[in-house]
C-alpha cells in the first residue's frame, strides 16, 4: 500500500530550515484568502491611479488595482504601499566614489525618501501544468532594518511591505520593473518572495513553487535564513540586483527492506544534501518532516519535499521507529536509515544520488531504509510504539 504526504509548508524564512516550523496534511489545493483573487494585499494601499503621501502623510486616492494609500511609500507600476516609520538617515552623505557612474534608478521626488529599483533574475526552469508549478503567481516585496525579520507577521515590522499583482497573476519569467520609494535608513535588508504555489498559509512560509530573493543560498539552506545587507545612498536612486531562487518539488517514495526493531511506525525525516558524505557537513538543499509515518508490512509513503539547486542531490531519510531520543553513535537507537557503510570506516554515506534534469521544476526518487540501528543488548523488548502510541495518527 502506498500513502502520500504533502506538507503545505516546511520552512519559515527567518527561523530556518533545519527545524520544521509548521506542517499540515494538504487535503485541498485551495490557497489562502486573497492568494488567487487578483487583489492587492500588504501594508500599502493606493493603486496605480493614486499618489502616495509624503513622509508618512496621507496617501492618494485609490487607482484601479488597489485601495487608498496609508503612508509615504510606493511601488511604480503597482499599488502604493506604506513607507514605514523609519526616518531617512540623511546625516550620512552618499559615497559613490569620484568616478562612479550615475545610477539608472530614478531618484525620489520627495526629499525625505529614497528610491530602490530591483533587478530580479529568476532561476531558469521549465514550467509545468500544475498550477503550483506554472510560473504564475504574486510578488511580495519587503524591506527591513534587520537581517532576521520575525517568523510570522513580518510585514508588521517591515519598513516597506507590498504584495504586487497585475490584473490576475504575474509571470515569474516576465516580471515588471520594480521601483520602490519610501523613507529608508542607510542600511537595508530586502526580501522578495514570488508565490507560484498559492497553498501557503502565510507569506513567510516556503514550500515548492516558492521563489526567494534576498537570501544568500551559496552554501545551501542555513539554519537561520538571514537577509543580505545593502548599503544605499539615502535620498537618491539605488539599483539592487537580486537572484530569485526557486524551491522545486521532489517526490520521494520511502519504504524499507529491513526488519524494524519496533513496528515500523514513527517520525520520518527526509533531507537533500550536496554531498554523499554526511559527516563532512555538506550543504542542506532541502528537508521535510512527516510527524509519524507507517512503513510497516511493506507499505511505502510518498513524501513531497521542496529543494533548491540544479543538483545533484544526495537524498537521505531516517525513521525514528521507537520515537526515542536515545542515540547510538550518530544514529538514534532502533532507527531505520537510508545509509550505506563507508569503505574508509567513517560516517556512513548517502547512497541515493538524484541527478536533476537541466531546468527541471520537479523530480522524483525512491529510498530504501535498509540500515537498522540496533538496541543495546540489555535494553529489553521495546514498548508500544505505533503512531497512536507516539501521539500522532500519521498522515
C-alpha positions in Angstrom: 0.0 0.0 0.0 1.2 3.5 -0.8 0.3 6.7 1.0 1.2 10.3 0.2 2.4 13.1 2.5 2.4 16.6 1.1 3.3 19.4 3.6 1.7 22.7 2.8 4.7 24.4 4.4 8.1 23.3 5.6 10.2 26.3 6.4 9.7 29.6 8.0 12.0 32.0 6.2 13.5 33.7 9.2 13.5 30.7 11.6 15.4 28.3 9.3 15.2 25.1 7.5 16.9 22.6 9.9 13.9 22.8 12.1 10.4 22.3 10.5 8.4 25.2 11.7 4.9 24.1 10.6 3.4 21.3 8.5 0.0 20.2 7.8 -1.6 17.4 5.7 -2.6 19.1 2.5 -6.1 17.9 1.5 -7.1 20.9 -0.6 -5.4 22.8 -3.4 -7.2 26.0 -2.5 -4.9 28.8 -1.4 -5.4 31.2 1.5 -7.8 34.1 1.1 -6.5 36.7 -1.3 -3.9 34.4 -2.8 -5.5 34.0 -6.1 -8.2 36.6 -6.4 -6.5 39.3 -8.4 -6.3 41.6 -5.4 -3.6 43.6 -3.7 -2.7 42.9 -0.1 0.0 44.2 2.3 0.7 47.2 4.3 0.3 49.5 1.4 -2.7 51.0 -0.2 -3.2 53.1 -3.3 -3.5 51.6 -6.8 -1.8 52.9 -9.9 -4.2 55.8 -10.0 -3.4 57.1 -6.6 -0.5 59.2 -5.5 1.5 58.4 -2.4 1.6 60.8 0.6 5.0 62.2 1.5 6.9 61.5 4.7 4.3 59.3 6.2 1.4 61.6 5.4 -1.9 60.6 3.9 -1.9 58.5 0.7 -3.6 59.4 -2.6 -6.9 58.2 -3.9 -7.3 54.6 -5.0 -6.5 53.5 -8.5 -7.8 50.6 -10.5 -5.7 48.0 -8.8 -5.9 48.7 -5.1 -7.2 50.6 -2.1 -6.2 54.0 -0.8 -2.7 54.5 0.4 -1.8 54.8 4.0 1.7 56.2 4.0 4.6 57.7 2.1 6.0 54.8 0.1 5.0 53.4 -3.3 5.9 50.9 -5.9 6.0 52.1 -9.5 3.6 50.3 -11.9 1.9 48.8 -8.8 -0.3 49.9 -5.9 1.3 52.3 -3.5 2.5 50.8 -0.2 3.3 52.0 3.3 6.6 53.8 3.6 7.1 52.5 7.1 8.1 54.6 10.1 11.9 54.6 9.6 13.4 58.1 9.1 15.9 58.5 6.3 19.5 58.7 7.6 20.2 62.0 5.8 23.2 62.7 8.0 25.3 60.2 6.2 26.3 61.5 2.8 26.3 59.3 -0.3 29.6 57.7 -1.1 29.6 56.7 -4.7 33.3 57.4 -5.4 34.7 60.0 -7.6 34.2 58.1 -10.9 31.0 56.2 -10.1 28.5 56.3 -13.0 25.1 57.7 -12.2 22.6 55.1 -11.0 19.9 54.4 -13.6 17.3 54.3 -10.9 15.3 57.5 -10.8 15.6 59.4 -7.6 12.5 60.2 -5.5 10.6 63.4 -5.8 10.3 63.9 -2.1 13.5 65.0 -0.3 12.9 62.6 2.7 12.5 59.5 0.6 14.8 57.0 -1.2 14.2 55.0 -4.4 15.1 51.3 -4.7 15.0 49.7 -8.2 15.1 45.9 -8.1 16.6 43.9 -10.9 15.3 40.4 -10.3 16.9 37.4 -12.1 14.8 34.2 -11.6 16.2 30.7 -11.9 15.6 29.2 -15.3 13.2 26.3 -15.0 10.7 24.5 -17.2 7.2 25.3 -16.1 4.5 22.6 -15.7 0.8 22.3 -16.0 0.4 22.0 -12.2 -0.9 25.5 -11.0 1.7 25.3 -8.2 4.5 25.0 -10.8 3.3 27.0 -13.8 5.3 30.2 -13.1 2.2 32.3 -12.4 1.7 34.0 -9.0 2.1 37.0 -6.8 5.2 39.0 -5.8 5.9 40.2 -2.2 8.5 42.9 -1.6 9.6 43.6 1.9 12.3 46.0 3.3 13.6 45.7 6.8 16.2 47.4 9.0 17.3 44.0 10.4 18.7 40.8 8.9 16.4 38.4 10.8 12.8 39.5 10.5 10.3 37.6 12.7 9.0 34.2 11.5 5.3 35.3 11.5 3.7 38.6 10.5 7.0 40.1 9.3 5.1 42.9 7.5 4.3 44.5 10.8 8.0 45.1 11.4 8.9 46.0 7.9 9.9 49.4 6.7 8.0 48.6 3.5 5.8 45.6 2.6 3.7 45.2 -0.5 2.2 42.3 -2.5 2.0 43.1 -6.2 -0.4 41.6 -8.7 -1.1 42.7 -12.2 -4.7 42.2 -13.1 -4.7 38.4 -12.3 -1.2 36.9 -11.9 2.4 37.8 -12.6 4.7 35.6 -14.6 8.0 34.9 -12.8 10.0 35.0 -16.0 8.5 38.3 -17.1 8.3 40.4 -14.0 7.7 44.2 -14.4 10.3 46.7 -13.4 10.1 47.3 -9.7 10.8 50.8 -8.2 10.1 51.4 -4.5 10.1 54.8 -2.9 10.0 55.1 0.9 11.7 56.6 3.9 14.7 54.3 4.4 17.9 54.2 6.5 21.4 53.8 5.1 21.5 50.0 5.5 18.5 47.9 4.5 17.6 44.3 4.1 15.4 43.4 1.2 13.3 40.2 0.8 11.4 39.2 -2.3 9.0 36.2 -2.4 7.3 35.1 -5.6 4.5 32.7 -4.7 3.8 30.3 -7.6 2.3 27.8 -5.2 -0.7 29.5 -3.6 -1.3 26.9 -0.9 0.8 28.6 1.7 -1.0 29.8 4.8 1.3 32.8 5.4 3.6 34.9 3.2 6.7 33.8 5.1 6.1 30.1 4.6 8.2 28.4 2.0 7.2 25.3 0.0 7.8 24.0 -3.5 6.7 26.7 -6.0 8.1 29.5 -3.8 10.9 31.8 -5.2 13.1 33.7 -2.7 15.3 36.7 -3.2 17.5 38.5 -0.7 19.0 35.4 1.0 22.5 34.0 0.2 22.0 30.4 -0.8 25.6 29.8 -2.0 26.1 27.4 0.9 22.7 25.9 0.9 19.8 26.4 3.2 21.1 27.7 6.5 19.5 27.2 9.9 18.7 30.9 10.1 18.0 32.3 6.6 19.4 35.8 7.3 18.9 38.5 4.7 21.8 40.1 2.8 22.6 43.7 3.8 22.5 46.6 1.3 24.1 49.9 2.0 22.3 52.5 -0.1 22.5 56.2 -0.9 19.8 57.8 1.1 17.7 60.4 -0.8 18.8 59.0 -4.2 18.0 56.2 -6.6 19.6 52.8 -5.9 19.6 49.7 -8.2 19.8 46.4 -6.4 20.4 43.2 -8.5 19.0 40.1 -6.9 18.6 36.5 -8.0 15.3 34.7 -7.3 15.9 31.1 -6.2 13.2 28.6 -6.9 12.2 26.0 -4.4 11.5 23.0 -6.6 9.4 19.8 -5.9 10.9 16.4 -5.2 8.6 13.4 -4.6 10.4 10.8 -2.5 8.9 7.3 -2.3 10.1 5.8 1.0 10.0 2.1 2.0 12.1 -0.3 4.0 13.5 -3.7 3.1 14.8 -4.2 6.6 13.1 -5.8 9.6 12.3 -2.9 12.0 13.2 -3.1 15.7 9.7 -1.8 16.5 6.6 -1.8 14.5 7.8 0.3 11.5 6.0 3.5 12.5 7.4 6.8 13.7 8.6 10.3 12.8 10.2 10.4 9.3 12.7 13.0 8.2 13.8 13.4 4.6 16.8 15.6 3.6 18.6 16.5 0.4 22.3 17.2 0.8 25.0 18.5 -1.5 27.4 15.6 -0.9 27.2 11.9 -0.2 29.4 12.1 3.0 27.0 13.3 5.6 29.9 13.6 8.1 31.5 16.4 6.0 28.7 18.8 6.9 27.5 19.2 3.3 25.1 21.9 2.3 21.5 21.3 3.1 19.4 21.7 -0.1 16.0 20.5 1.2 14.3 19.0 4.1 10.9 17.9 5.4 9.4 16.0 8.3 6.4 13.6 8.5 5.2 13.6 12.1 4.5 9.9 12.0 4.9 7.6 9.0 3.8 4.0 8.8 6.1 1.8 6.8 5.0 -1.5 8.4 4.0 -4.5 6.4 5.8 -3.5 3.3 4.0 -0.2 3.0 5.5 2.8 1.2 5.0 6.6 1.6 5.4 9.3 -1.0 6.9 12.4 0.7 6.9 15.7 -1.2 10.0 17.9 -0.3 10.9 21.3 -1.6 14.6 21.7 -2.6 16.9 24.2 -4.2 19.8 23.7 -6.6 20.2 22.1 -10.0 21.7 19.1 -8.3 23.0 16.5 -8.0 21.2 15.8 -4.7 22.0 13.1 -2.2 18.7 12.3 -0.6 18.6 10.5 2.8 15.7 9.5 5.1 15.5 8.4 8.7 12.6 6.8 10.5 12.6 7.1 14.3 10.8 3.8 14.7 10.6 4.0 18.5 10.2 7.7 18.8 13.2 7.9 21.0 15.9 10.5 21.7 18.4 7.8 22.7 21.4 7.9 20.4 23.8 5.1 19.3 26.8 7.0 18.0 25.3 9.4 15.4 22.2 7.3 14.9 19.2 7.0 17.2 18.6 3.6 18.7 16.1 1.4 16.8 16.0 3.7 13.8 15.8 2.9 10.1 18.1 4.8 7.8 18.9 5.1 4.1 22.6 5.0 4.6 25.5 2.8 3.4 28.7 1.8 5.1 31.7 4.0 4.5 34.6 1.9 3.0 37.0 4.3 4.8 35.3 3.4 8.1 34.0 6.9 8.7 30.5 8.3 8.8 28.0 6.2 6.7 27.4 7.5 3.2 24.2 8.6 1.5 23.9 6.3 -1.5 20.8 7.8 -3.1 22.1 10.3 -5.7 19.5 12.2 -7.7 20.6 13.9 -10.9 18.2 16.8 -11.7 17.5 17.3 -15.4 18.5 20.7 -16.6 15.8 23.3 -15.8 13.6 20.7 -14.0 11.0 22.2 -11.7 10.2 18.8 -10.2 11.8 15.4 -9.9 11.2 12.1 -8.2 13.2 9.3 -6.5 12.9 6.3 -4.3 14.6 5.4 -1.0 15.1 2.2 0.9 15.6 2.4 4.6 17.9 -0.6 4.6 20.1 0.2 7.6 18.8 -0.6 11.2 20.4 0.9 14.3 20.1 -1.9 16.9 19.1 -1.6 20.5 21.7 -2.2 23.3 21.8 -5.9 24.4 20.3 -5.1 27.8 17.5 -2.8 26.7 14.8 -5.5 26.6 11.8 -5.5 24.3 10.5 -2.1 23.1 7.2 -0.9 24.5 4.2 0.1 22.3 5.5 2.4 19.6 2.8 2.7 17.0 1.9 6.2 15.6 -1.1 6.3 18.0 1.2 5.4 20.9 3.6 8.2 19.9 0.8 10.8 19.9 0.2 11.1 16.2 -2.1 9.0 14.0 0.2 9.6 10.9 -0.6 11.2 7.6 
